[in-house]
């Protein structure tokens, strides 16, 4: 068994080689470019960890992990076009550096390469793996669409449960599927696969709540940037949606005034309302609720506790970060 | 065995049902929309014909055919964005009717659904089918990129063989792969698969030459529109590229003058040069060369001649059209 760090290094060693043909360069260079601007490779390593929960690391897990990381980067390229984002990880996005047509096509071919990796798996579990992968892939598209739909709505039109569902689809199901695919390769039972899937899904949602929380209440020194970025752009976050539910009519009116204008003390005054209606306390409890569910599912996986050590450490690390 | 028309009706009957979930509507309605604006379904029917060349029609062939038609429509959606095309088959393109983000995402999810159809095939040939599909899918992306690359070049910079290669990738390999996938499902040998693939590829190239020829020299009454559309927009066609090779310096200078400006008699004068340097005769011979190669490969497929009847009729129909 290996730690996250060890598996990350193993994956990176294979994945840092060029993943595509040299030519046509205008197709494959943009695809290679986004792989080169970093990322923590969390999803492929989750796949490897899912494998090692049940059995020795199998070469097939690296194919599945590559498919997952290519898929993730394909979604980043296309999402950045849709969101008109100029930067990704501090570097120009693919459509900014190359062109929008190049970025569309590079994303497309990366998705095809994902399936090529899955198709290299010579095992009777390949069909099941592709099924799990396809479901997650469809759901990620659905999550992106729901996110775009919600951007067109006022915060009050967005139901909290719909928002949680959107976040789960957009960000958590791929984490969950990565773990499950590893479990399938490792020979985990259907029941264990499902617990592992739910573990990943709940960790993902808890992480997103924490992310929203830190953007509002994070310690600037530990967080590395001034909090309030989401607040400034009126982003629909867990905090804003819940604050609108919890606050009184006067606070609600004030929130709307602040969001409609851009006063210089907008962040401070919205944070003040968040405090007053105790959405910070709520967020900590809500994160805790998803964390508890995640750890409960991890506990219920029927393997000896020691095998779960690295997954537990990873969840602890992801869910207690202050930065 | 069934004719193209019969198989087309069978496929359409299944495929005319909604192919996607109802929700999120903003994701799946654009995907369903493009399937509803028609198309001749040539590729999926080629897959069914490829199956029937060797064996009774198998349900798996309909899954493969659906995957192929979804893939084809995915490429249409994304190509139309890249080409900024307002219309497709006389109807608004997906990005025009909905939005560019919706069109990108609808294309993405259609590609994922292609693989979902392939994954439904419960047979030991599934891996081989996905391999053939993936190769064609990558090549179609490569062809689209090469086409965009060539648009940035002057006609003289484009080598004729590179142009043929681009056309083959962009338009012919999917026809070829559709036939081969049918052959795989029908149990055709590797050798027979390859002959069928080459048949499809050569038919595709011959068809494109014919298409270019008809746009220039077609009888307006039979062709249904005034010829010269490609000439007006300086489109790189088989004819233009070859004319630049065949013509003398004076004709070449005249061609460049006509392409640089937009005189009212541009089409007539360029057609005159095409005639003078006999590019019309050349195109007929060049088409004939690819036709001959196609029929030779069809002849070499080791099944009784009667089984090839419907494929031969289809090729005859496609390659003798005047409209």
Interface residues (C-beta under 8 A of the other chain):
Chain A: X24 X26 X27 X74 X78 X81 X82 X100 X101 X102 X104 X105 X107 X108 X109 X111 X112 X113 X115 X116 X119 X122 X126 X127 X130 X131 X134 X137 X138 X141 X142 X144 X145 X146 X148 X149
Chain B: X24 X26 X27 X74 X78 X81 X82 X100 X101 X102 X104 X105 X107 X108 X109 X111 X112 X113 X115 X116 X119 X122 X126 X127 X130 X131 X134 X137 X138 X141 X142 X144 X145 X146 X148 X149
